[in-house]
Structures are given as C-alpha cells and as structure tokens.
C-alpha cells in the first residue's frame, strides 16, 4: 500500500496495479481490504488495460481520519488520489461510493468518465424508506461507545438485512473487521441522507455534473434498486443506464469487468 495526503492533512492509503489510463475505485459502506477484497480483485482483472487505484476511504484500514466529518473532505480525498494518478482519471463508484463519486464529479473533480454500480436510492414505494432518524440514531449509538451496535444498526436499517441474520453475523470472525470501522457508519449515512426516503431524487444536487456517466444495476436485484438507477438516468443528461443480467448488489468481477473495459476508453 502507498499513501497520499489529502487537503486537510489526512493520510489516504491506496493500492496501484496495472498499466494504462488510470481508473480509481470508490468503495461503498463497510468495504475495505481487511474484510472485502472485491475491489482488489477487480483491479487485477482490469490491470491489463488500466492502472487501477483502489483506496481505503478515510477511517478505514490504512487511511487516517479527522476529528469531524464532512462529505467535502471525502471529495478532497478522491481528488488527492486522482492527482496522484496523473491529474485526471476514470472513476468507478460502488453503492454509496457511487453517490460520493457523483458528488465529486459535480464538484468539478477531473473525472473523464464515471461509472456507478447500484447507488442505493429509494425513490418510490417499492421498498420501505430508511428511518428518518437514521443518522441521528447511529451517531447516538457511537456516542455511547457502541461501534458494534452501530454496525448492527446500519446493517438492519440501511442495508436492510434481517435482524436475525445480523445477530448471527455478530458471532462470526469477520464482524470484528466491520466493527473496527464502526465510527464511519455516519459517513455514508450523511452521503445518503435524503436519498433513501421514498421521494424523488433531488433535481439540484448534480446539475453541474458533465462527465459521461454509466449507471449499472444487477438484473437480479430488487425492483427498488432498478427504479433508483432508472430515476438517476432520467435526471442526468449525460447518463446511460444498463442492467447486468443475473447480478445482484454483490456483483461478480467477471460480470462487470468487461463492461468497464469497453466503457472506460477515450
């Protein structure tokens, strides 16, 4: 792992593999090397065509953090990685990391093309909304010292796993890796605030986005996921929406890699 320094002085760890035009991967909630090597596997798959930068978002793994959080700091983190990559890059954002990538592109980061996979938008009544007090509640749990409880709350209330499954997960060895980044639960919570409410997407959040954008979703995912992707495609004039047959939120590297290889060309 190598590191860059973000604008506020926070150290951001990244791995670089391959040869060719740079591609930066922005992970979603929970994901970092210690518990999910998916992004690293994707980097290896694309290494013949791209130099792939997989970084650990602040507060995770080898990356540092700051005393207070703001989405703008995460945009600056991505900017630092893109600068390290040569000053411009293709960007792939996964789940809530895709929404962070949309915000970064709208903020003017030098993103040549953007692809996002299954941004978890709830835009209608095809899925119950995230609780209105989700962000306040996860912060309260953390203030009481409960990192593991914050992770469990996030898994049930924003990932929508059954409570019984989450309780079983707490007894598994991998849960310790999730608990280690429990302090970051509000980060993606803030990024997604207002976007999982069952209401239409905001019309003013990404108006300045000009980068070509590919919105991907899994054909086997639930209808609310499909509807969220379609809603984003209707909102963005630069967007194309495409489904990946037989895939879910846990998309297979072999299913998405060929699509990205075709899309991320000049």
VOROKOL-472553 format. One record per atom (N, C-alpha, C): x, y, z. Coordinates in steps of 0.001 Angstrom, whole numbers, padded with zeros to 6 digits, always signed. Example, Ala and Ser with C-alpha at 12.3 -4.5 7.8 and 13.67 -1.06 7.14 Angstrom:
2
+013190-005690+007800 +012300-004500+007800 +013200-003300+007800 +012850-002250+007080 +013670-001060+007140 +012900+000030+007870 
END
This chain:
266
+000832-001191+000000 +000000+000000+000000 +000874+001251+000000 +000455+002241-000769 +001095+003551-000775 +000127+004546-000151 +000576+005793+000012 -000295+006791+000622 -000184+008124-000117 -001268+008908-000019 -001268+010306-000423 -001799+011103+000760 -001579+012399+000718 -002069+013268+001788 -003191+014132+001246 -004354+014037+001889 -005498+014834+001484 -005314+016294+001901 -006191+017139+001438 -006062+018585+001648 -006008+018955+003121 -006736+018212+003970 -006754+018543+005396 -005648+017852+006177 -004731+017184+005468 -003601+016522+006113 -003817+015064+006436 -004992+014528+006143 -005290+013124+006415 -004584+012225+005410 -003968+011160+005911 -003284+010188+005061 -004301+009201+004488 -004249+009028+003178 -005149+008101+002486 -004311+006997+001848 -004607+005750+002213 -003865+004598+001705 -004498+004081+000420 -003645+003664-000520 -004158+003130-001777 -003237+002046-002311 -003787+001219-003184 -003011+000221-003921 -003118+000536-005404 -002036+000378-006103 -001958+000681-007527 -001487-000556-008276 -002263-000962-009300 -001865-002114-010109 -002136-001810-011569 -001377-002444-012453 -001669-002399-013872 -000943-001334-014652 -001285-001289-015944 -000700-000339-016882 -001817+000238-017740 -001723+001527-018022 -002709+002145-018893 -003382+003327-018236 -004428+003875-018856 -005118+005038-018308 -005618+004762-016888 -005502+005734-015987 -005864+005495-014584 -007373+005362-014373 -007710+004450-013480 -009090+004202-013070 -009094+004108-011547 -009893+004936-010893 -009975+004957-009430 -011282+004324-008984 -011203+003412-008009 -012372+002724-007477 -012752+003335-006134 -014027+003716-005984 -014537+004305-004750 -015518+003314-004123 -015143+002739-003006 -015953+001702-002374 -017126+002298-001590 -018102+001428-001291 -019266+001829-000524 -019125+001512+000954 -020246+001475+001644 -020291+001228+003078 -019591-000081+003423 -018778-000046+004496 -018077-001206+005062 -016853-001666+004289 -016751-001393+003009 -015763-002092+002200 -014361-001510+002389 -013435-002387+002721 -012002-002100+002687 -011267-003430+002675 -009963-003380+002457 -009205-004588+002151 -009339-005681+003206 -009397-005309+004474 -009366-006304+005553 -010577-007226+005542 -011698-006757+005001 -012905-007596+005051 -013502-007899+003688 -013079-007187+002650 -013669-007433+001327 -012651-007097+000244 -012032-008116-000355 -011002-007872-001377 -011569-007673-002780 -012882-007442-002925 -013514-007386-004238 -012851-006350-005132 -012640-005153-004624 -012056-004086-005447 -010637-004430-005884 -009908-005111-005020 -008553-005547-005381 -008625-006582-006497 -009595-007494-006411 -009766-008497-007461 -010145-007839-008788 -011003-006831-008724 -011366-006108-009945 -010138-005422-010536 -009318-004822-009675 -008109-004174-010158 -007208-005138-010898 -007071-006340-010359 -006249-007348-011027 -006835-007732-012376 -008166-007761-012469 -008829-008141-013716 -008639-007074-014797 -008601-005800-014367 -008501-004697-015322 -007065-004225-015535 -006125-004860-014858 -004747-004363-014858 -004093-004382-016234 -004592-005202-017150 -004002-005240-018477 -004343-004037-019326 -005394-003316-018946 -005851-002172-019730 -005772-000843-018992 -005703-000899-017671 -005740+000322-016865 -004779+000229-015696 -004349+001389-015232 -003702+001479-013935 -004817+001742-012928 -005097+000758-012080 -006243+000811-011183 -005789+001225-009787 -006418+002260-009271 -006150+002766-007928 -007326+002397-007031 -007065+001546-006049 -008076+001177-005056 -007652+001785-003733 -008435+002722-003218 -008034+003381-001973 -009016+003077-000849 -008495+003185+000377 -009327+002976+001552 -009845+004325+002027 -011146+004461+002027 -011743+005729+002415 -011392+006077+003862 -011416+007362+004175 -010944+007797+005498 -011682+007068+006625 -010879+006742+007635 -011400+005999+008772 -011361+004494+008604 -010848+004013+007467 -010830+002585+007192 -009404+002107+006932 -009086+000955+007462 -007826+000299+007155 -006615+001170+007394 -005814+001370+006334 -004584+002132+006445 -004743+003626+006326 -005956+004107+006103 -006192+005542+005961 -006471+006181+007312 -006104+007454+007428 -006365+008193+008654 -007769+008766+008672 -007998+009651+009622 -009307+010261+009774 -009120+011618+010439 -010201+012364+010515 -010176+013666+011184 -011159+013640+012341 -011095+014646+013190 -011960+014675+014371 -013425+014889+014002 -013669+015637+012950 -015032+015883+012493 -015153+015459+011039 -016357+015076+010649 -016580+014586+009289 -017361+015586+008469 -016993+015684+007202 -017781+016412+006212 -017573+015713+004874 -018626+015609+004106 -018531+014966+002797 -017458+015616+001932 -017275+016912+002095 -016273+017638+001307 -014872+017088+001526 -014588+016589+002748 -013270+016013+002998 -013088+014738+002175 -014143+013956+002025 -014025+012739+001220 -013854+013069-000255 -014464+014133-000710 -014240+014572-002091 -012787+014988-002265 -012228+015655-001264 -010806+016031-001318 -009903+014807-001290 -010313+013760-000566 -009535+012515-000567 -009465+011922-001972 -010607+011856-002635 -010638+011342-004002 -009814+012236-004923 -009900+013537-004723 -009098+014463-005535 -007612+014189-005379 -007182+013873-004160 -005759+013598-003918 -005319+012333-004646 -006181+011315-004673 -005849+010081-005380 -005795+010334-006886 -006743+011100-007400 -006744+011416-008830 -005499+012216-009202 -005100+013131-008360 -003876+013899-008619 -002666+012973-008652 -002620+012031-007724 -001537+011048-007704 -001541+010217-008989 -002726+009981-009530 -002864+009163-010738 -002477+009912-012007 -002206+011208-011896 -001784+011966-013061 -002612+013198-013357 -003625+013459-012542 -004382+014696-012694 -005776+014539-013258 -006077+013377-013843 -007437+013057-014285 -007550+011538-014339 -008792+011046-014266 -008959+009590-014205 -010392+009200-014538 -010562+007950-014927 -011868+007327-014914 -012179+006974-013457 -013457+006947-013107 -013843+006626-011733 -014996+005636-011745 -014868+004600-010913 -015934+003649-010660 -016355+003785-009214 -017630+004088-008972 -018155+004183-007619 -019154+003074-007354 -019028+002431-006217 -019853+001278-005871 -020813+001631-004749 -022109+001385-004959 -023137+001617-003953 -023090+003071-003470 -022990+003302-002161 -022921+004680-001671 -021652+005377-002135 -020604+004606-002450 -019412+005196-003047 -019698+005775-004417 -020713+005236-005094 -021140+005812-006361 -021764+007175-006173 -022507+007354-005076 -023117+008650-004792 -022041+009661-004428 -021046+009236-003640 -019906+010096-003365 -019213+010497-004663 -019095+009569-005604 -018469+009864-006889 -019289+010866-007696 -020615+010742-007649 -021469+011719-008307 -021246+013109-007724 -021179+013189-006400 -020942+014476-005748 -019580+015045-006130 -018586+014172-006225 -017242+014619-006596 -017205+015146-008023 -017872+014438-008927 -017917+014897-010314 -018645+016227-010416 -019736+016371-009659 -020479+017635-009667 -019666+018769-009063 -018747+018435-008157 -017883+019441-007539 -016742+019868-008456 -016616+019217-009603 -015620+019629-010581 -014341+018833-010604 -014285+017691-009913 -013079+016882-009983 -012847+016416-011420 -011585+016275-011826 -011264+015913-013214 -011522+014440-013507 -012795+014088-013612 -013230+012725-013883 -013598+012629-015360 -012864+011806-016105 -013073+011711-017550 -014371+010997-017885 -014621+009907-017225 -015870+009161-017333 -016163+008565-015965 -017447+008454-015652 -017867+007924-014364 -018771+006725-014596 -018539+005664-013832 -019457+004526-013798 -019835+004289-012347 -021106+004044-012101 -021532+003734-010742 -022394+002479-010769 -022225+001659-009729 -022984+000419-009639 -023946+000480-008460 -025209+000375-008748 -026287+000287-007779 -026216+001324-006656 -026325+002598-006985 -026494+003586-005921 -027785+003262-005172 -027764+003169-003840 -028931+002646-003111 -030027+003693-002881 -030575+004182-003976 -031647+005162-003912 -032990+004460-003688 -033791+004991-002782 -035177+004562-002649 -036037+005743-003079 -036664+005615-004235 -037331+006769-004855 -038848+006609-004942 -039369+005476-004447 -040809+005237-004526 -041199+004251-003432 -042374+003653-003558 -042883+002775-002506 -042562+001300-002737 -041604+001003-003602 -041240-000392-003832 -040339-000946-002729 -039890-000094-001805 -039148-000545-000622 -039399+000439+000502 -039562-000042+001736 -039710+000897+002851 -038496+001818+002946 -038698+003083+003279 -037571+004015+003364 -036696+003754+004575 -035497+004264+004522 -034631+004262+005696 -035277+005143+006764 -035145+004801+008041 -035754+005640+009079 -035298+007095+008983 -036225+008007+009207 -035899+009432+009124 -034815+009828+010118 -034766+009132+011251 -033797+009476+012295 -032547+008605+012239 -032328+007943+011100 -031195+007012+010996 -029868+007664+011380 -029577+008800+010784 -028284+009435+011005 -028116+009839+012464 -029139+010445+013044 -029066+010848+014453 -028906+009633+015360 -029586+008550+015029 -029533+007366+015876 -028172+006686+015812 -027589+006573+014627 -026285+005918+014539 -025220+006762+015230 -025349+008069+015187 -024418+008938+015924 -024597+008776+017430 -025845+008632+017860 -026109+008442+019292 -025492+007137+019778 -025655+006080+018992 -025096+004785+019374 -023576+004878+019500 -022943+005550+018569 -021486+005695+018625 -021061+006542+019818 -021831+007580+020114 -021505+008431+021264 -021559+007637+022566 -022383+006605+022586 -022470+005735+023765 -021384+004665+023771 -020516+004677+022739 -019389+003758+022702 -019657+002437+022028 -020732+002332+021284 -021115+001047+020714 -020789+000897+019245 -019525+000688+018890 -019175+000509+017479 -019875-000696+016872 -019859-001807+017598 -020524-002994+017093 -022018-002788+016957 -022605-002090+017914 -024035-001796+017836 -024344-000873+016657 -023433+000071+016371 -023627+000967+015227 -023583+000194+013919 -022670-000767+013827 -022593-001606+012636 -023881-002420+012479 -024335-003023+013571 -025556-003826+013522 -026752-002961+013135 -026803-001748+013647 -027899-000842+013304 -027857-000496+011818 -026666-000219+011311 -026529+000095+009890 -026923-001091+009024 -026538-002275+009419 -026854-003462+008634 -028363-003714+008552 -029081-003410+009626 -030516-003644+009617 -031294-002484+008997 -030849-001248+009249 -031678-000093+008900 -031298+000616+007607 -030093+000355+007065 -029739+000977+005779 -029281-000049+004754 -028811-001232+005211 -028517-002340+004298 -029731-003268+004214 -030601-003178+005203 -031890-003880+005225 -031749-005401+005348 -030758-005843+006125 -030651-007266+006419 -031572-007610+007593 -032108-008828+007621 -032957-009225+008745 -032181-009191+010060 -032851-008793+011126 -032193-008672+012428 -031591-010001+012872 -032263-011109+012563 -031752-012426+012954 -030426-012724+012254 -030335-012369+010986 -029091-012575+010248 -027969-011725+010833 -028278-010476+011162 -027258-009586+011719 -026766-010114+013058 -027667-010639+013878 -027258-011203+015162 -026306-012371+014960 -026567-013196+013963 -025666-014313+013669 -024318-013799+013169 -024342-012725+012367 -023100-012155+011863 -022199-011662+012993 -022793-011181+014067 -022009-010655+015180 -021155-011731+015833 -021496-012989+015610 -020730-014101+016182 -019655-014631+015240 -019582-014056+014034 -018609-014517+013053 -017304-013716+013162 -016162-014339+012831 -014871-013645+012945 -014787-012358+012120 -015430-012321+010946 -015313-011144+010083 -015980-009905+010675 -016866-010113+011659 -017570-008955+012216 -016608-007994+012909 -015514-008524+013432 -014526-007651+014085 -013961-006637+013106 -013780-007037+011837 -013293-006104+010832 -014301-005020+010530 -015581-005364+010584 -016627-004366+010384 -016703-003430+011592 -016593-004005+012775 -016655-003201+013992 -015490-002210+014066 -014350-002592+013486 -013181-001714+013517 -013430-000390+012816 -014360-000381+011856 -014677+000870+011153 -016088+001359+011515 -016562+000936+012679 -017884+001336+013113 -018048+002839+013219 -016960+003540+013487 -017019+005005+013591 -017362+005672+012260 -017235+004938+011135 -017525+005535+009825 -018981+005334+009399 -019785+004700+010219 -021180+004463+009828 -021923+005759+009481 -021684+006852+010208 -022392+008085+009826 -021905+008694+008515 -020712+008316+008040 -020160+008959+006852 -021042+008689+005635 -021262+007402+005352 -022145+007070+004238 -023580+007464+004558 -023910+007475+005868 -025230+007940+006262 -025479+009374+005842 -024468+010215+005962 -024607+011613+005546 -024662+011732+004019 -023833+010957+003346 -023835+010990+001879 -025204+010604+001325 -025848+009636+001977 -027131+009130+001500 -028323+009845+002131 -028079+010826+002963 -029178+011487+003667 -030160+012098+002664 -031439+011746+002793 -032474+012251+001912 -032649+011478+000617 -031783+010500+000360 -031818+009771-000904 -032426+008370-000766 -032828+008020+000463 -033430+006710+000720 -034786+006895+001399 -035459+007973+001048 -036676+008405+001739 -037965+007957+001064 -037849+007397-000147 -039031+007076-000928 -039517+008228-001774 -038807+009340-001734 -039160+010515-002521 -038298+010596-003780 -038710+011367-004791 -037881+011533-005989 -036503+012100-005651 -035541+011810-006504 -034193+012348-006316 -034212+013871-006429 -033304+014539-005705 -033237+015998-005809 -032812+016428-007207 -033420+017460-007705 -033118+017913-009066 -031944+018873-009118 -031427+019308-007963 -030386+020337-007954 -029038+019851-007428 -028914+018581-007045 -027681+018124-006399 -026553+017880-007398 -026885+017425-008593 -025842+017047-009566 -025992+017816-010878 -026572+019003-010814 -026827+019769-012040 -025541+020161-012756 -024444+020309-012022 -023183+020726-012647 -022359+019556-013163 -022851+018346-013024 -022112+017162-013481 -022131+017113-015008 -020953+017034-015598 -020862+016997-017056 -020176+015738-017581 -019564+014949-016704 -018855+013750-017142 -019828+012700-017664 -019500+012020-018757 -020320+010869-019174 -020451+009883-018023 -021654+009383-017791 -021929+008554-016617 -022676+007293-017022 -022145+006149-016610 -022781+004859-016840 -023352+004368-015518 -024657+004199-015462 -025343+003734-014261 -025666+002262-014449 -025081+001412-013627 -025243-000033-013738 -026062-000573-012572 -026821-001620-012844 -027550-002313-011779 -027619-003792-012126 -027843-004607-011130 -027941-006042-011338 -029341-006455-011747 -029447-007253-012787 -030745-007688-013267 -031509-008506-012245 -030796-009170-011325 -031445-009981-010300 -031648-009228-008992 -031296-007955-008952 -031527-007146-007755 -033008-006809-007631 -033377-006287-006466 -034783-005966-006215 -035240-004784-007062 -036563-004685-007223 -037135-003669-008102 -036783-002257-007662 -036678-002022-006346 -036381-000664-005889 -035007-000207-006360 -034089-001156-006487 -032749-000829-006982 -032830-000433-008454 -033579-001200-009242 -033778-000881-010657 -034393+000511-010799 -035396+000802-009965 -036097+002078-010076 -035194+003247-009716 -034326+003043-008728 -033390+004096-008362 -032407+004401-009476 -031910+003347-010135 -030991+003543-011256 -031694+004261-012406 -032925+003854-012690 -033683+004493-013767 -033942+005960-013456 -034241+006266-012198 -034502+007653-011807 -033266+008522-012001 -032098+007978-011681 -030873+008741-011890 -030627+008947-013377 -030871+007912-014172 -030695+008050-015614 -031582+009115-016213 -032811+009238-015696 -033716+010267-016189 -033273+011659-015759 -032599+011729-014619 -032202+013024-014063 -030967+013592-014751 -030030+012715-015119 -028748+013160-015663 -028771+013110-017190 -028483+014214-017813 -028471+014252-019278 -027297+013483-019859 -026253+013250-019051 -025048+012573-019539 -025074+011069-019267 -026183+010550-018726 -026180+009182-018214 -026740+008162-019187 -026176+006971-019115 -026709+005769-019750 -026954+004757-018649 -028086+004070-018678 -028432+003077-017672 -028402+001691-018311 -027754+000760-017616 -027612-000576-018185 -027710-001625-017086 -028437-002696-017323 -028534-003802-016382 -027540-004902-016711 -027055-005573-015670 -026166-006720-015832 -026957-007977-015478 -027164-008823-016454 -028020-009988-016286 -027546-010876-015139 -028498-011319-014337 -028287-012315-013273 -027467-011799-012095 -027146-010510-012061 -026318-009980-010980 -027174-009344-009890 -026612-009301-008683 -027233-008633-007542 -026285-007539-007066 -026531-007029-005864 -025643-005997-005312 -024222-006533-005156 -024099-007831-004924 -022780-008479-004843 -022361-008901-006248 -022067-007929-007077 -021804-008199-008485 -020490-008966-008659 -020500-009917-009577 -019310-010717-009851 -018306-009895-010666 -017039-010007-010301 -015984-009302-011032 -016027-009658-012512 -016228-010933-012825 -016232-011361-014221 -017415-010793-015001 -018474-010383-014308 -019641-009819-014985 -019466-008335-015276 -018825-007609-014376 -018725-006161-014548 -017455-005737-015267 -016387-006511-015146 -015103-006100-015722 -015169-005867-017232 -015770-006763-018041 -015821-006500-019490 -016594-005234-019847 -017645-004935-019082 -018430-003723-019330 -017570-002487-019066 -016806-002520-017995 -015946-001384-017655 -014811-001222-018667 -014253-002346-019106 -013179-002275-020096 -013658-001616-021385 -014878-001934-021786 -015433-001331-023001 -015749+000143-022790 -016293+000472-021614 -016751+001836-021364 -015605+002804-021124 -014614+002379-020350 -013535+003274-019966 -012465+003336-021063 -012842+003890-022177 -011901+004146-023266 -012113+005590-023722 -011091+006172-024291 -011182+007556-024765 -011932+007630-026087 
END
